[in-house]
Each structure stands twice: as C-alpha cells, then as structure tokens.
Amino acid sequence: MILEITGQNFEDEVLKSDLPVVNFWALWCGRCLMVASLIGK
C-alpha cells in the first residue's frame, strides 16, 4: 500500500504503525526517482 504522508497524518500512519516504512524523496533527486518507479510512485 502506498500512502502520501503529510504533517496531518504522519503520527497515525508512521509513528503509531507496527512496521513503518518511509520513503523520503524529492522530484529533483535522480536516485529517488529511480526508486519511486520500483515502488509504484
């Protein structure tokens, strides 16, 4: 499942999750874009 994490849902979706997986990325980051294509972003 892919969720967009924002300031409003960060605590509920990440901090309170049993197994949080967070992918921080930026549009200008070439490596981030390569990873994003693998995880469905």
mmCIF file as Biopython writes it, N, C-alpha, C and O atoms, coordinates in Angstrom:
data_model
#
loop_
_atom_site.group_PDB
_atom_site.id
_atom_site.type_symbol
_atom_site.label_atom_id
_atom_site.label_alt_id
_atom_site.label_comp_id
_atom_site.label_asym_id
_atom_site.label_entity_id
_atom_site.label_seq_id
_atom_site.pdbx_PDB_ins_code
_atom_site.Cartn_x
_atom_site.Cartn_y
_atom_site.Cartn_z
_atom_site.occupancy
_atom_site.B_iso_or_equiv
_atom_site.auth_seq_id
_atom_site.auth_asym_id
_atom_site.pdbx_PDB_model_num
ATOM 1   N N  . MET A ? 1  ? 0.843  -1.162 0.000   1.0 0.0 1  A 1 
ATOM 2   C CA . MET A ? 1  ? 0.000  0.000  0.000   1.0 0.0 1  A 1 
ATOM 3   C C  . MET A ? 1  ? 0.896  1.234  0.000   1.0 0.0 1  A 1 
ATOM 4   O O  . MET A ? 1  ? 1.896  1.284  0.717   1.0 0.0 1  A 1 
ATOM 5   N N  . ILE A ? 2  ? 0.538  2.211  -0.793  1.0 0.0 2  A 1 
ATOM 6   C CA . ILE A ? 2  ? 1.287  3.455  -0.869  1.0 0.0 2  A 1 
ATOM 7   C C  . ILE A ? 2  ? 0.416  4.560  -0.304  1.0 0.0 2  A 1 
ATOM 8   O O  . ILE A ? 2  ? -0.716 4.761  -0.745  1.0 0.0 2  A 1 
ATOM 9   N N  . LEU A ? 3  ? 0.948  5.271  0.671   1.0 0.0 3  A 1 
ATOM 10  C CA . LEU A ? 3  ? 0.246  6.390  1.283   1.0 0.0 3  A 1 
ATOM 11  C C  . LEU A ? 3  ? 1.071  7.647  1.118   1.0 0.0 3  A 1 
ATOM 12  O O  . LEU A ? 3  ? 2.300  7.601  1.185   1.0 0.0 3  A 1 
ATOM 13  N N  . GLU A ? 4  ? 0.412  8.760  0.904   1.0 0.0 4  A 1 
ATOM 14  C CA . GLU A ? 4  ? 1.112  10.036 0.931   1.0 0.0 4  A 1 
ATOM 15  C C  . GLU A ? 4  ? 1.072  10.523 2.373   1.0 0.0 4  A 1 
ATOM 16  O O  . GLU A ? 4  ? 0.003  10.751 2.938   1.0 0.0 4  A 1 
ATOM 17  N N  . ILE A ? 5  ? 2.235  10.676 2.947   1.0 0.0 5  A 1 
ATOM 18  C CA . ILE A ? 5  ? 2.336  11.093 4.338   1.0 0.0 5  A 1 
ATOM 19  C C  . ILE A ? 5  ? 2.457  12.612 4.390   1.0 0.0 5  A 1 
ATOM 20  O O  . ILE A ? 5  ? 3.291  13.213 3.712   1.0 0.0 5  A 1 
ATOM 21  N N  . THR A ? 6  ? 1.619  13.202 5.197   1.0 0.0 6  A 1 
ATOM 22  C CA . THR A ? 6  ? 1.623  14.653 5.371   1.0 0.0 6  A 1 
ATOM 23  C C  . THR A ? 6  ? 1.816  14.967 6.852   1.0 0.0 6  A 1 
ATOM 24  O O  . THR A ? 6  ? 1.875  14.061 7.682   1.0 0.0 6  A 1 
ATOM 25  N N  . GLY A ? 7  ? 1.911  16.219 7.169   1.0 0.0 7  A 1 
ATOM 26  C CA . GLY A ? 7  ? 2.023  16.622 8.558   1.0 0.0 7  A 1 
ATOM 27  C C  . GLY A ? 7  ? 0.803  16.218 9.374   1.0 0.0 7  A 1 
ATOM 28  O O  . GLY A ? 7  ? 0.911  15.974 10.575  1.0 0.0 7  A 1 
ATOM 29  N N  . GLN A ? 8  ? -0.354 16.149 8.727   1.0 0.0 8  A 1 
ATOM 30  C CA . GLN A ? 8  ? -1.586 15.808 9.421   1.0 0.0 8  A 1 
ATOM 31  C C  . GLN A ? 8  ? -1.689 14.319 9.745   1.0 0.0 8  A 1 
ATOM 32  O O  . GLN A ? 8  ? -2.276 13.962 10.766  1.0 0.0 8  A 1 
ATOM 33  N N  . ASN A ? 9  ? -1.141 13.444 8.912   1.0 0.0 9  A 1 
ATOM 34  C CA . ASN A ? 9  ? -1.297 12.004 9.154   1.0 0.0 9  A 1 
ATOM 35  C C  . ASN A ? 9  ? 0.006  11.291 9.525   1.0 0.0 9  A 1 
ATOM 36  O O  . ASN A ? 9  ? 0.013  10.067 9.658   1.0 0.0 9  A 1 
ATOM 37  N N  . PHE A ? 10 ? 1.099  12.025 9.693   1.0 0.0 10 A 1 
ATOM 38  C CA . PHE A ? 10 ? 2.397  11.409 9.973   1.0 0.0 10 A 1 
ATOM 39  C C  . PHE A ? 10 ? 2.370  10.570 11.248  1.0 0.0 10 A 1 
ATOM 40  O O  . PHE A ? 10 ? 2.840  9.432  11.250  1.0 0.0 10 A 1 
ATOM 41  N N  . GLU A ? 11 ? 1.832  11.112 12.315  1.0 0.0 11 A 1 
ATOM 42  C CA . GLU A ? 11 ? 1.824  10.386 13.586  1.0 0.0 11 A 1 
ATOM 43  C C  . GLU A ? 11 ? 1.003  9.101  13.487  1.0 0.0 11 A 1 
ATOM 44  O O  . GLU A ? 11 ? 1.466  8.043  13.914  1.0 0.0 11 A 1 
ATOM 45  N N  . ASP A ? 12 ? -0.196 9.177  12.934  1.0 0.0 12 A 1 
ATOM 46  C CA . ASP A ? 12 ? -1.052 7.992  12.847  1.0 0.0 12 A 1 
ATOM 47  C C  . ASP A ? 12 ? -0.512 6.940  11.894  1.0 0.0 12 A 1 
ATOM 48  O O  . ASP A ? 12 ? -0.558 5.750  12.204  1.0 0.0 12 A 1 
ATOM 49  N N  . GLU A ? 13 ? -0.004 7.348  10.748  1.0 0.0 13 A 1 
ATOM 50  C CA . GLU A ? 13 ? 0.413  6.393  9.718   1.0 0.0 13 A 1 
ATOM 51  C C  . GLU A ? 13 ? 1.840  5.890  9.888   1.0 0.0 13 A 1 
ATOM 52  O O  . GLU A ? 13 ? 2.154  4.795  9.421   1.0 0.0 13 A 1 
ATOM 53  N N  . VAL A ? 14 ? 2.714  6.652  10.539  1.0 0.0 14 A 1 
ATOM 54  C CA . VAL A ? 14 ? 4.120  6.269  10.658  1.0 0.0 14 A 1 
ATOM 55  C C  . VAL A ? 14 ? 4.499  5.948  12.095  1.0 0.0 14 A 1 
ATOM 56  O O  . VAL A ? 14 ? 4.946  4.840  12.391  1.0 0.0 14 A 1 
ATOM 57  N N  . LEU A ? 15 ? 4.324  6.905  12.980  1.0 0.0 15 A 1 
ATOM 58  C CA . LEU A ? 15 ? 4.793  6.719  14.346  1.0 0.0 15 A 1 
ATOM 59  C C  . LEU A ? 15 ? 4.001  5.667  15.117  1.0 0.0 15 A 1 
ATOM 60  O O  . LEU A ? 15 ? 4.564  4.984  15.973  1.0 0.0 15 A 1 
ATOM 61  N N  . LYS A ? 16 ? 2.724  5.524  14.835  1.0 0.0 16 A 1 
ATOM 62  C CA . LYS A ? 16 ? 1.898  4.546  15.544  1.0 0.0 16 A 1 
ATOM 63  C C  . LYS A ? 16 ? 1.816  3.204  14.820  1.0 0.0 16 A 1 
ATOM 64  O O  . LYS A ? 16 ? 1.148  2.287  15.298  1.0 0.0 16 A 1 
ATOM 65  N N  . SER A ? 17 ? 2.471  3.080  13.701  1.0 0.0 17 A 1 
ATOM 66  C CA . SER A ? 17 ? 2.460  1.844  12.927  1.0 0.0 17 A 1 
ATOM 67  C C  . SER A ? 17 ? 3.423  0.834  13.536  1.0 0.0 17 A 1 
ATOM 68  O O  . SER A ? 17 ? 4.454  1.207  14.096  1.0 0.0 17 A 1 
ATOM 69  N N  . ASP A ? 18 ? 3.079  -0.453 13.423  1.0 0.0 18 A 1 
ATOM 70  C CA . ASP A ? 18 ? 3.967  -1.504 13.918  1.0 0.0 18 A 1 
ATOM 71  C C  . ASP A ? 18 ? 5.231  -1.623 13.063  1.0 0.0 18 A 1 
ATOM 72  O O  . ASP A ? 18 ? 6.319  -1.847 13.594  1.0 0.0 18 A 1 
ATOM 73  N N  . LEU A ? 19 ? 5.097  -1.477 11.773  1.0 0.0 19 A 1 
ATOM 74  C CA . LEU A ? 19 ? 6.231  -1.620 10.855  1.0 0.0 19 A 1 
ATOM 75  C C  . LEU A ? 19 ? 6.266  -0.460 9.868   1.0 0.0 19 A 1 
ATOM 76  O O  . LEU A ? 19 ? 5.918  -0.640 8.701   1.0 0.0 19 A 1 
ATOM 77  N N  . PRO A ? 20 ? 6.675  0.716  10.308  1.0 0.0 20 A 1 
ATOM 78  C CA . PRO A ? 20 ? 6.679  1.834  9.372   1.0 0.0 20 A 1 
ATOM 79  C C  . PRO A ? 20 ? 7.777  1.710  8.326   1.0 0.0 20 A 1 
ATOM 80  O O  . PRO A ? 20 ? 8.914  1.357  8.639   1.0 0.0 20 A 1 
ATOM 81  N N  . VAL A ? 21 ? 7.433  1.997  7.116   1.0 0.0 21 A 1 
ATOM 82  C CA . VAL A ? 21 ? 8.395  2.089  6.021   1.0 0.0 21 A 1 
ATOM 83  C C  . VAL A ? 21 ? 8.162  3.443  5.376   1.0 0.0 21 A 1 
ATOM 84  O O  . VAL A ? 21 ? 7.073  3.720  4.873   1.0 0.0 21 A 1 
ATOM 85  N N  . VAL A ? 22 ? 9.169  4.270  5.392   1.0 0.0 22 A 1 
ATOM 86  C CA . VAL A ? 22 ? 9.036  5.623  4.868   1.0 0.0 22 A 1 
ATOM 87  C C  . VAL A ? 22 ? 10.067 5.827  3.767   1.0 0.0 22 A 1 
ATOM 88  O O  . VAL A ? 22 ? 11.247 5.520  3.936   1.0 0.0 22 A 1 
ATOM 89  N N  . ASN A ? 23 ? 9.616  6.337  2.670   1.0 0.0 23 A 1 
ATOM 90  C CA . ASN A ? 23 ? 10.495 6.652  1.555   1.0 0.0 23 A 1 
ATOM 91  C C  . ASN A ? 23 ? 10.462 8.158  1.360   1.0 0.0 23 A 1 
ATOM 92  O O  . ASN A ? 23 ? 9.480  8.695  0.847   1.0 0.0 23 A 1 
ATOM 93  N N  . PHE A ? 24 ? 11.525 8.845  1.763   1.0 0.0 24 A 1 
ATOM 94  C CA . PHE A ? 24 ? 11.624 10.274 1.541   1.0 0.0 24 A 1 
ATOM 95  C C  . PHE A ? 24 ? 12.233 10.488 0.163   1.0 0.0 24 A 1 
ATOM 96  O O  . PHE A ? 24 ? 13.247 9.875  -0.170  1.0 0.0 24 A 1 
ATOM 97  N N  . TRP A ? 25 ? 11.627 11.343 -0.632  1.0 0.0 25 A 1 
ATOM 98  C CA . TRP A ? 25 ? 12.142 11.578 -1.966  1.0 0.0 25 A 1 
ATOM 99  C C  . TRP A ? 25 ? 11.881 13.015 -2.384  1.0 0.0 25 A 1 
ATOM 100 O O  . TRP A ? 25 ? 11.079 13.724 -1.776  1.0 0.0 25 A 1 
ATOM 101 N N  . ALA A ? 26 ? 12.569 13.420 -3.422  1.0 0.0 26 A 1 
ATOM 102 C CA . ALA A ? 26 ? 12.390 14.748 -3.988  1.0 0.0 26 A 1 
ATOM 103 C C  . ALA A ? 26 ? 12.361 14.635 -5.507  1.0 0.0 26 A 1 
ATOM 104 O O  . ALA A ? 26 ? 13.030 13.780 -6.087  1.0 0.0 26 A 1 
ATOM 105 N N  . LEU A ? 27 ? 11.598 15.482 -6.129  1.0 0.0 27 A 1 
ATOM 106 C CA . LEU A ? 27 ? 11.448 15.454 -7.578  1.0 0.0 27 A 1 
ATOM 107 C C  . LEU A ? 27 ? 12.776 15.690 -8.299  1.0 0.0 27 A 1 
ATOM 108 O O  . LEU A ? 27 ? 12.974 15.178 -9.401  1.0 0.0 27 A 1 
ATOM 109 N N  . TRP A ? 28 ? 13.679 16.449 -7.701  1.0 0.0 28 A 1 
ATOM 110 C CA . TRP A ? 28 ? 14.963 16.763 -8.320  1.0 0.0 28 A 1 
ATOM 111 C C  . TRP A ? 28 ? 16.009 15.669 -8.107  1.0 0.0 28 A 1 
ATOM 112 O O  . TRP A ? 28 ? 17.097 15.751 -8.677  1.0 0.0 28 A 1 
ATOM 113 N N  . CYS A ? 29 ? 15.709 14.654 -7.307  1.0 0.0 29 A 1 
ATOM 114 C CA . CYS A ? 29 ? 16.680 13.614 -6.947  1.0 0.0 29 A 1 
ATOM 115 C C  . CYS A ? 29 ? 16.580 12.429 -7.917  1.0 0.0 29 A 1 
ATOM 116 O O  . CYS A ? 29 ? 15.583 11.707 -7.925  1.0 0.0 29 A 1 
ATOM 117 N N  . GLY A ? 30 ? 17.614 12.240 -8.724  1.0 0.0 30 A 1 
ATOM 118 C CA . GLY A ? 30 ? 17.607 11.152 -9.705  1.0 0.0 30 A 1 
ATOM 119 C C  . GLY A ? 30 ? 17.478 9.771  -9.081  1.0 0.0 30 A 1 
ATOM 120 O O  . GLY A ? 30 ? 16.720 8.938  -9.579  1.0 0.0 30 A 1 
ATOM 121 N N  . ARG A ? 31 ? 18.205 9.515  -7.999  1.0 0.0 31 A 1 
ATOM 122 C CA . ARG A ? 31 ? 18.114 8.214  -7.318  1.0 0.0 31 A 1 
ATOM 123 C C  . ARG A ? 31 ? 16.732 8.003  -6.726  1.0 0.0 31 A 1 
ATOM 124 O O  . ARG A ? 31 ? 16.201 6.892  -6.757  1.0 0.0 31 A 1 
ATOM 125 N N  . CYS A ? 32 ? 16.147 9.066  -6.188  1.0 0.0 32 A 1 
ATOM 126 C CA . CYS A ? 32 ? 14.797 8.962  -5.631  1.0 0.0 32 A 1 
ATOM 127 C C  . CYS A ? 32 ? 13.792 8.566  -6.714  1.0 0.0 32 A 1 
ATOM 128 O O  . CYS A ? 32 ? 12.915 7.733  -6.481  1.0 0.0 32 A 1 
ATOM 129 N N  . LEU A ? 33 ? 13.922 9.159  -7.882  1.0 0.0 33 A 1 
ATOM 130 C CA . LEU A ? 33 ? 13.008 8.845  -8.976  1.0 0.0 33 A 1 
ATOM 131 C C  . LEU A ? 33 ? 13.180 7.409  -9.454  1.0 0.0 33 A 1 
ATOM 132 O O  . LEU A ? 33 ? 12.200 6.767  -9.831  1.0 0.0 33 A 1 
ATOM 133 N N  . MET A ? 34 ? 14.397 6.896  -9.446  1.0 0.0 34 A 1 
ATOM 134 C CA . MET A ? 34 ? 14.615 5.500  -9.833  1.0 0.0 34 A 1 
ATOM 135 C C  . MET A ? 34 ? 13.936 4.562  -8.847  1.0 0.0 34 A 1 
ATOM 136 O O  . MET A ? 34 ? 13.292 3.596  -9.258  1.0 0.0 34 A 1 
ATOM 137 N N  . VAL A ? 35 ? 14.070 4.833  -7.550  1.0 0.0 35 A 1 
ATOM 138 C CA . VAL A ? 35 ? 13.434 4.005  -6.526  1.0 0.0 35 A 1 
ATOM 139 C C  . VAL A ? 35 ? 11.919 4.132  -6.610  1.0 0.0 35 A 1 
ATOM 140 O O  . VAL A ? 35 ? 11.207 3.140  -6.453  1.0 0.0 35 A 1 
ATOM 141 N N  . ALA A ? 36 ? 11.425 5.326  -6.853  1.0 0.0 36 A 1 
ATOM 142 C CA . ALA A ? 36 ? 9.988  5.565  -6.932  1.0 0.0 36 A 1 
ATOM 143 C C  . ALA A ? 36 ? 9.358  4.704  -8.028  1.0 0.0 36 A 1 
ATOM 144 O O  . ALA A ? 36 ? 8.247  4.201  -7.860  1.0 0.0 36 A 1 
ATOM 145 N N  . SER A ? 37 ? 10.057 4.535  -9.137  1.0 0.0 37 A 1 
ATOM 146 C CA . SER A ? 37 ? 9.487  3.721  -10.224 1.0 0.0 37 A 1 
ATOM 147 C C  . SER A ? 37 ? 9.394  2.253  -9.801  1.0 0.0 37 A 1 
ATOM 148 O O  . SER A ? 37 ? 8.543  1.523  -10.309 1.0 0.0 37 A 1 
ATOM 149 N N  . LEU A ? 38 ? 10.246 1.816  -8.891  1.0 0.0 38 A 1 
ATOM 150 C CA . LEU A ? 38 ? 10.209 0.428  -8.407  1.0 0.0 38 A 1 
ATOM 151 C C  . LEU A ? 38 ? 9.099  0.195  -7.398  1.0 0.0 38 A 1 
ATOM 152 O O  . LEU A ? 38 ? 8.545  -0.902 -7.325  1.0 0.0 38 A 1 
ATOM 153 N N  . ILE A ? 39 ? 8.767  1.224  -6.613  1.0 0.0 39 A 1 
ATOM 154 C CA . ILE A ? 39 ? 7.746  1.027  -5.582  1.0 0.0 39 A 1 
ATOM 155 C C  . ILE A ? 39 ? 6.380  1.565  -5.991  1.0 0.0 39 A 1 
ATOM 156 O O  . ILE A ? 39 ? 5.434  1.524  -5.205  1.0 0.0 39 A 1 
ATOM 157 N N  . GLY A ? 40 ? 6.275  2.064  -7.204  1.0 0.0 40 A 1 
ATOM 158 C CA . GLY A ? 40 ? 4.964  2.443  -7.715  1.0 0.0 40 A 1 
ATOM 159 C C  . GLY A ? 40 ? 4.572  3.885  -7.540  1.0 0.0 40 A 1 
ATOM 160 O O  . GLY A ? 40 ? 3.398  4.219  -7.701  1.0 0.0 40 A 1 
ATOM 161 N N  . LYS A ? 41 ? 5.498  4.743  -7.221  1.0 0.0 41 A 1 
ATOM 162 C CA . LYS A ? 41 ? 5.167  6.164  -7.062  1.0 0.0 41 A 1 
ATOM 163 C C  . LYS A ? 41 ? 4.989  6.793  -8.403  1.0 0.0 41 A 1 
ATOM 164 O O  . LYS A ? 41 ? 4.706  7.988  -8.491  1.0 0.0 41 A 1 
#
